[in-house]
Amino acid sequence: MAKFSSVRARPNVFHVVRTTGARMPTHEGGLGYARDAKSELFVFAVSNFVSERTIYESASGRDDRFEQLVAEVTAEDPDWARRLIPWLRNEAQMRSASLVAAAEYVKAGGELGRQVVSAALQRADEPAEMLAYWHQRHGRRVPKPVKRGVADAAVRLYNERAALKYDGHAKAWRMADVIELVHPEPKDVKQSALFKYLLDKRHDRAGDSPDELGLIGSAQHVVERIAAGEAVRATDIASAGITWERQSSATKMDAAAWERQIPSMGYMALLRNLRNFDQTGISDESVQLVISKLANSEEVAQGRQFPMRFLSAYKAVGSERWKPALEKAVELSMVNVPRLAGKTLVLVDVSGSMVSAMSARSELQRWEAAGTFGAAIATRAENADLYVYSSADGGGAFRRGRGFARLGANADRKERIDFGTGVSIFTVLSRIRGSRCFNGGTQTWQTVAETYAGHDRVFILTDEQAFSGGSDPGPDVIPLIYTWNLGGYMPAHNQSGERGRYTFGGSSDKAFAVVPLLEAAKDGTWPF
């Protein structure tokens, strides 16, 4: 450890995610640190895909832990909880977690439940999701703050375009169910007509749309023309608010159908359908229109996609023509990753627990999220070393894809990943994927000791569930260590909140915005 002795310590800096000093074992037997309740809820919330099991926790166990944390923090500091929830929905983009947190805030006795519930609901299908969650988790008796918050959101969100997009027959909870349960007061004559139309439609009483609902009437007419095989222009589809989902229910989505939809499709819809565009053979003109949207900085900012969403699309496409645009899009989506001066060490955990899906509906694995952020940090830094790490000892067998893999006795514990100027994040990820380190144990501190060489800072991208052995050498040796938690597990693998030790979490690049403040020895603050 003599190589650490000449490094100068950084000044004491406060950051929001804090450990308490209490020690407790990680899921893999290492000695970790407990966080305070707010920090634990924050790290969990930004990583929480609700009602899904993970390597270390059952779905019900995670849901129970989340509910208990919301209750504890609401009792301790209801104003903090009230501010967290809309930030979680709008900035961290954790839709389900914010909805659940709002419901549990009400159950825990938060005084501004109506406002918090309404703030958590930002899409027209979410009022129904809130009621479905409450019924499933807490029974049929819905408290007034939830009802009133849902009613406020329904008045704000329910309009003709929303009805055309979200009021699908396949959904267990429809817009009419919300209206019947919470009795929202329509804001004008047009919305009153919409509420009546939705109720009639739900109970099979609907005929022609009323005169007040011109958009719905126009959409019905255009859908009838499509079903009859008539030629319909892209402008007709856009002006009638017909989504690709609705068009697909009326006709086969061949190349011509997609070409009519593409000009009015949203960013997420384009990403989801790149393979369909390839399979149906859309025209070169339409391909160029899609590419121009994907790589446009304003479209990327407005689309508000996680960086990993571009990786998912990148993996799914069958042709090479989309890949340059997706590489550009992921770079644009990482605007908060700072360009750090000096020397930076980036360590990406590829142990067994990181070789697991981010969520039940995703093919992406946690190491890929870690690798995406790690590659972004390394490629933007002035001078960086990027390693992936695991261990050849103690790793055991872990699920990988549909089978099992065990790290062999001759496999590497760490591997340096080459990158250079102009190398894309996806190219760096491809090199990480080729590493021989996958699926072992999590020997974080041994790896730090073996790779640290006077760097100004260390980034560790992990789920924090380290094996025993080794420890943080302290700020007198390593000035700054940033941990990025990709699992939302407790406990922490290291102290956090002072003396150059900071923890972030989640699938968004938002938290990187605080790094320059911490580098300047300024106080960190909660982002809401």
N, C-alpha and C positions, 0 to 999 in steps of 0.2 A: 504493500500500500504506500510505499515511499513516494511513488510518482504523484500522489495527491497533495503532498505537503506544501508545495509552492503556490497553490492557488489562493487568491485573495477572496475573502468572504464579501458577500453583498450586504447592504444595509437591511435592517429589519423591515419587512413589507407585510401589510395585512391583506388578506384575500378572503373572499366570502365563504368558500367551502372549507369548513374547519373541522379538525379532529379534536377530541376531548382529552386525549392523553391516556384514556383507558385502553387496555390491551385485550384482544380477543383473537381466536384462531380464524384464519381464512378457511374457505371450503377445502383447501388442499393442505391444511395443517401448518402453514406458516403463521407467524405471530403478526397480526395486523392491528389496526387502530380503529376504535369506534369514532364515528362522526357525531356531531350534535344533530338534533332532530331536523332542523331546517336544511342543513347540508345534506343529510341522508335523503330527505324528500326531494331536494333539488337534483341530486345525482341520479336518483331512481326515476324521477318524473321524465327527465329528458332522454331516458333510455327505455321507457316502459311501453311496450306493445301489449296492451291489456289482454288478460285471460289467455296468455300463451306461456307454455312451459319453456324452461331453459335447461342447460346442462346441470345446473346446480339447484334449481328451484322448480317446484310444480306450479302449474297455472294458478291453482287455488291458493297456494302459499304466497305467490307474488301478489295476487289480488288482495289477500288478507294483510300483507305487510304494507301495501300501498294505502289501504283504507286506514290502518292504524296510524301510519305516519301523518296522513292528512288530519285525522282527528287530533293527534298530539299537537301538531303545529297550529291548528286552528284554535285550540284551547290556549296555547302559549302566546301566539301573536296573530290574531285574526286578520289584522290589516296586512301583514306580510303574506298570508295565504291568499287574501283577496287580490293582491297585486300579482302574485305568481301565476294565477290561473289564466287570465287573458294573455299574459306574456307567453305562457306555455302553448296556447292555441295559435297566437298570431305570429310570434317570432321564432319560437322553437319548433313550430309546426307539428306538435304532437296532439293530434286531433282527439283520439280516444282517451289519452291520459288526461287532457284538460277537461273533457266531459265528465269523466269519472271523478276527478278531483273536485269539480264544482258540485256534483251530487253529494259527495262525502263531506264537503264543507257544510252543506245544509244539514246533513244528518248529524254533524258534530256540533251544531248550534251556532254556526257563523251568522252574525247579525244581518249582513247584507246579502243574504242568499239569493233573493230575486235578481239583484244586479249581477251577482257573480255567475249565476246560471245563464242569464241572457248574454253576458260577455263571452262565455265559453262557446256559445252556439253561433257560428259564423257561416254556415252553409245550410241550404234549405232542407237537407235531409237530416240535419242534426237535432231539431226538436223531437222528431220521432225516435231518434236513437237515444236521447236522454230519457224519454218515457219508457222505452224498452229496457234500458239498463236498470232504471229504478224498479220496475216490475220484477225483473229477473233477480235482482240483488236484495231488494227490501220489501217486496210485496206490492199488492194492488193499491194500497192506501198512499196516495201521493201528497206530500205536504204542500201547503199554500206557497211557500217561496219557490218551490220547483215549478208548480203549476203557473204561477204568475211570471216567472222568468221565461218559461217555455212560451207562454202566451205573448210576451213582449217580443221574443225572437221570431215567432210565427208572423206577427204583424210586420216586423221589419224585413223578413226574408221571403215571405210567400208572395209571389207574383206570377204572371203567366209563364215567363221563361223558366222559372224555377219549377212550376208545375209540369211543364213539358219535359224537363230534364230528370226530375227526381221522383215524380209520383208514379212509380212503376208497379204493375200488377203483381210482380214477383215478391214484393216486399211485404213482410208480415205486418209492419206498422206503416200506414199510409198517412198522407197529409190530413185526410178527413178524420182519422182516428185522433190525431192531435187536436183538431178543431172541436171534436165532440167531447174530449176529456178536459181541456183547459179553457174553452170558450173565449178565444181571443176576440177583442172588439175591433172590427174592421176599421181601417183608417179613412176609407172613402167608399163611394158607391161602387167603384170598380172592384175593390178588394172584397166588398160584400158579395158581389156577383161571383167572384172567384171562389169564395168559401162555399157558396151554395152549389156551384158547379162541381167542386171537389166532393162534397157530400153526396150529391146525386150520382156522381160517377162511382163512388165507393159502394153505393147501395143499388147499383144497376138501374138507376132511374134516369141516367143522362141520355139526352138526345142531342140536338144541335146546340152548339155553344151559344150563350146569350150575346146580344149585340154589344154589350160592354166589353166583351173579351175578344177583340178583333184578332189578336195574335193567335190565340188558340183556334179560332175559326179558320184563319188562314192556314195554320199548320195542318188541321184536319183535311182541308181541301188539297193541299200539296201532297200529303200522304196518300190520299185517294188517287191522285194523278200518278204517283209513283207506282202504287199497287196495280194500276190499270196499264202500266207499261208506257205511259206518255213521257215525252222528253221534258225534263225539268232542269232549269238553269241553276248554277251555283248561287246566283244572287237570290233566286226564289227560296232556296233552302235556307240561306243565311237570314233573310228578312223574316221568314216564318219561324225562326228559332228551332229548327229541326236538327237534333243531334245525330251523330252517326249511329248511336244505339237505337234511336227511334227509326231511322231510315232502314237499318238492318232488319227491323221487325216487319217492314213492308215489302222489302225486295232483297234479292241477293246482292251482296256488296262486291261487285266486280270492279274492274279498273275504272270504268266510267262513273260508277257510284261514288267511289273514293275521290275521284277528281272533282266531283261536284261538292263534296264535303270539305276537302282540304283547306280552301280559302277561309272558312269560318271555324275551323277546329282550333281548340285551345292547345296550349303547349303540352300539357300532360297527355291529351288525347293523341297528339302526334307521336310522342315518345312511345306510347303503348302500342301503336299500330304500324311501326316501321316494318315489321316482318310481313304484315298483311299487305302493305304497299308493294313489297318485293314479290310476294306470291301472286298477286293479281296483275302485276306488270303495269303500274301506272306510267304515264308519259314522262319523258325527260323534262318537260316544262313543269309538271307537278313535282317531280323530284327536286328540281332546283328551288321551287317555292318552299318545300319542306326544309331543305338545307339552309336556305336563307333565314328562315324562322328559327331553326335550332341554334344557329351560330350568332344570332343577333343579341347584343348585350341587353337591350331593353326588353326583348322577349324573355331572356333568361331571368332577368330580375323580376319581371312581372309573373313568370311561371312559378317562382318560389319552390323549386324542386330541391330536395336533398342532393348533394353531390353524388351519393350512391345510386340515385335514380338513373343518372347518365351511365354509370357503370353497368347497371342492370340492362339498360337498352343496348349498350355496347356488346354485352355478352350474347344478347338474344338475336341480334340482326345476323342475317345470313350472307349479306353482301358487304363489300368494302366501301361502298359509296357513301354510307352514312358516317363512317368512323371519323374522318377529319372534322366533321361538324360536331360530333359528340365530344371529341377531344377538346375542341374549342369551347364547347358549352360547359364542360366540367371545369375548365380553367376559369371561365367567367363566373361560375357559381361559387368560387373560392375567394371572393374578393376580400374577405376579412383575414385571410392568412397573411401575416406581415412578412416583409422582406427584412430578415434579421441580419444584422452585422455580426462580424466576428465568427467564432467557431461554434457549430451546433451539432450535437449528437442526437440522432433519432433512432429509437429502438421500437420495433414492431413485434408484438407478441403473436407467435403463430403456434402456441401450444394447443393441446387437444380441445380445451374448452372454447378456444377462439375459432376452431374449425367447426362451427355450428351456425345454423341459420339465424339471421337477424330477427326474423319473425316467421310465423307459420305460412304467410303468403309470399315470402321472399325466397329467392334462390341464392341471394347474396349471403355471405358468411361474415362473422364478426371480424375476422382477420382482413377481409377485403375492405371493410370500413376503416379499420386501423391503417391498412396499407394506403388507402386513398388519402387520408389526412397526412400520414407520414411522408408520402411522396410529395404532397403539396408543400409541406414544410421544407423538406430537403431541397426541392428544385427551386424554391424561392430564396433560400438562405444564401448568404455570401459565400460561406464555406461550411459544408455539411458532410457528415459521415452517416450513412444509413445502414442499419443492420436489422435483420430479422433474428429472432431468438426463440429457443425452446430448451429442452435438455434431453440428453440420451438416457438419463437415469431417473427412475421414479415416475415416468410418464404413463405407464400402463397402456391399456387399449382404449381408444376413443372412436366414436362413430365418425366416419368420414364418408360423405355421400351416402350410398346405400349399403356400404359394407363397413369393414373395420380396417384400421391400419395401426401398426405399432412402429414407433421410431426404432430403427435398428441400432444395434450396439456400436456400429461403425459410423453412425450418422453424426452430423455436426450439431453442436449446441447453438452456435451462432454463425451467421454468414453475412458478409458485407455485400451490399447491393450496389452495383455500378449505375451511375446516371451521369448525365452531362448537360451542358447548355443546350436548350432546345428540345430535350427529351420529354415526351409527354408523360402525364401521370399514368395513363393506361399502359404505356411501355414499361414504366417502372414496376407497375403491378404485375405485368407479365413476367418480369424477371424475379419478383418476389415469389410468384407461383411456382417457379422452377427451383426454388430452394430445397435443400435436403433436410431442413430443420423442422418440418411440420409434425405436429401431433405428439410431442413429448410433454414434459412437465413445464412449470412456469418458474424458471430459475432467474428471476429478475435481477436481484442484487449481485449475484455472481457475474451476470452478463455486464452489468454496469461497471463492475470492477475490472473486467477484462477489456472493455472497449473505451472507457473514459481516458482521455489524453489531453487534459488541460482545456477542454471545451468551456465556452462561456455559459452554456446551458445544455440541459438534457431534456428531451421529450420522450416519454414512455407511453405508448399506446397499447392498452391492455384491458383485461377485465379485473385486474388487481388481485386475483386469487392465486397468490404466489405460494410456492412450496417453501419449506423451511430452509434456512441456510443463507448467510449473508445479511447485510443490512445497509441502509443509507449511511454513507460515511459522514454526513453532516455538511452544513453550509460553509464551514471553514475549509472544506475540501472541494465540494462541488457547489458553486454559487447558486445555481437555479436548477430546480427539477420541476418540470410540468408533467403531471399525470393526466392522461385522457382515458376516462373510464368508458368502455364500450358495452358494459354488461349491466350496470345499475346494481351490482351486488354490494352487500356489506360483508366484512368490513373493508376499510381502506388498507392498501399495502404500505402506506407511509403516512407520516404526519402531513397536515395541510393547513394553510391559513396564515403562516408566518415564517420568517427566517428563510425565505426563498423557496418555499415548498407550496405548490398550488395544484388544485385538482379541477378539471373540467369534465364534461360528459356530453353524451348525446350524439346525434347524427347530423348536426348542423355546424357550419363554420362560425356561427355567431360569437361563440366564446373567445375566439382568437382576437377579437377586437380589444380585449382587456390586456393582452400580452404587452403591447407597447407601454401601457401605463405601469405595469409591474416592472418592466425593464427600466423605467425611469424612476423607480422606487417611490411611486405614488400609490395611494390606497386603492385597492380594488373595491368595487361596489357591486351589489346585486344588479343584474341587468334590467330590472323593472322597478 
